[in-house]
């Protein structure tokens, strides 16, 4: 399985899921192209058949607390197109921090946590095609933040994935297009800190 080194990330990522996503490193940025009708979402109203799938780039972060942040730009075309930071712990256990095109066709910060079935929570609307996203692991807990400037962060979710012992969640990148013919997301200014903010709620 080929591995990709993303500038700013201390661990490699590799393709997972289907259909596989196309990706390339352009300067200091990662460009991910998701396929048509791709998504990771298990509708709580009931979904028949196999769990949904989507090509993604994920890897195993170092042990302990960390914060992974990136500025995400999305070439929005269809409703629910999104660039995503992802924590994936199993076929029906994952969490997504999304910069997504809402049904009102407005770029929006969105979070989804899936434990057998998914939830779906809209955060705030965004002017423009770029948003900073940050995923944090603090002990056994996870936190999702978003920022319009990369300096002041809004807490969107605080949750647990209940990973199986010895099987840590893999973390990485996704471009989804549930209703469309594909989506391109570019992740740049990627940073990784081997620590969590001292206060997850104060904007730091």
C-alpha positions, -999 to 999 in steps of 0.1 A, spaced: 0 0 0 16 33 -10 22 59 17 21 97 13 41 122 34 20 153 39 41 185 46 36 193 83 24 158 93 48 136 113 32 103 102 25 90 67 -10 85 54 -22 59 29 -54 52 9 -83 35 25 -119 30 15 -136 28 -19 -137 41 -44 -101 53 -39 -96 90 -39 -71 107 -62 -45 128 -44 -13 148 -50 11 170 -31 13 204 -47 40 225 -29 31 223 7 -5 214 1 -24 181 -2 -50 180 -29 -77 153 -26 -103 144 -53 -133 125 -40 -154 104 -64 -191 108 -73 -217 98 -47 -191 93 -20 -199 98 17 -194 84 52 -228 87 68 -252 61 84 -286 77 85 -302 73 120 -335 69 103 -323 36 89 -299 25 62 -301 -9 45 -272 -29 31 -235 -23 36 -221 7 55 -213 37 33 -178 41 21 -155 67 6 -119 69 -4 -97 87 21 -61 92 32 -55 82 68 -26 72 91 -19 63 127 -8 93 148 17 91 176 4 79 209 -9 105 234 -25 139 230 -23 158 198 -38 186 177 -39 184 139 -50 215 120 -52 225 84 -67 252 62 -92 236 38 -103 250 5 -132 233 -13 -143 235 -49 -180 234 -41 -203 221 -68 -231 201 -52 -249 201 -19 -229 183 8 -196 185 -11 -170 188 17 -134 188 26 -130 168 58 -106 160 87 -114 125 98 -109 102 127 -117 67 116 -119 39 142 -139 12 123 -166 4 98 -193 20 118 -172 42 141 -158 75 129 -160 112 132 -159 139 106 -151 176 108 -163 191 76 -162 223 56 -194 215 37 -218 230 12 -252 232 29 -286 226 14 -289 264 14 -258 264 -8 -237 282 19 -203 269 30 -207 257 66 -187 241 94 -204 207 100 -196 178 123 -207 141 122 -200 115 148 -208 79 140 -212 51 166 -232 25 147 -254 53 133 -244 89 125 -256 122 139 -253 155 120 -247 189 135 -243 222 116 -219 247 132 -216 281 116 -218 295 81 -186 308 64 -180 335 38 -156 323 11 -142 289 1 -117 284 29 -119 274 66 -94 262 92 -102 228 108 -86 212 139 -90 178 154 -77 171 189 -72 140 210 -70 146 247 -68 114 267 -97 93 256 -117 123 244 -118 140 210 -126 176 201 -134 194 169 -127 231 164 -130 254 134 -116 289 128 -119 316 101 -84 329 107 -63 300 122 -59 320 154 -92 319 174 -110 285 175 -146 277 180 -153 244 198 -179 224 177 -178 190 193 -164 172 223 -170 134 223 -156 99 225 -152 72 198 -146 44 223 -118 29 202 -111 -8 207 -80 -15 228 -49 -18 206 -68 -4 176 -64 34 177 -83 56 153 -66 66 121 -66 102 113 -65 120 80 -82 136 50 -114 131 29 -132 148 1 -168 138 -2 -196 144 -28 -227 125 -16 -250 142 -42 -226 153 -69 -201 140 -94 -170 145 -73 -153 171 -51 -118 185 -48 -105 197 -14 -70 213 -8 -54 211 26 -26 234 33 -8 250 63 -10 216 80 3 216 115 7 189 141 13 195 178 19 166 203 -4 182 228 -40 194 234 -50 229 243 -51 234 280 -87 247 277 -108 233 248 -134 260 252 -115 293 255 -106 298 218 -69 289 221 
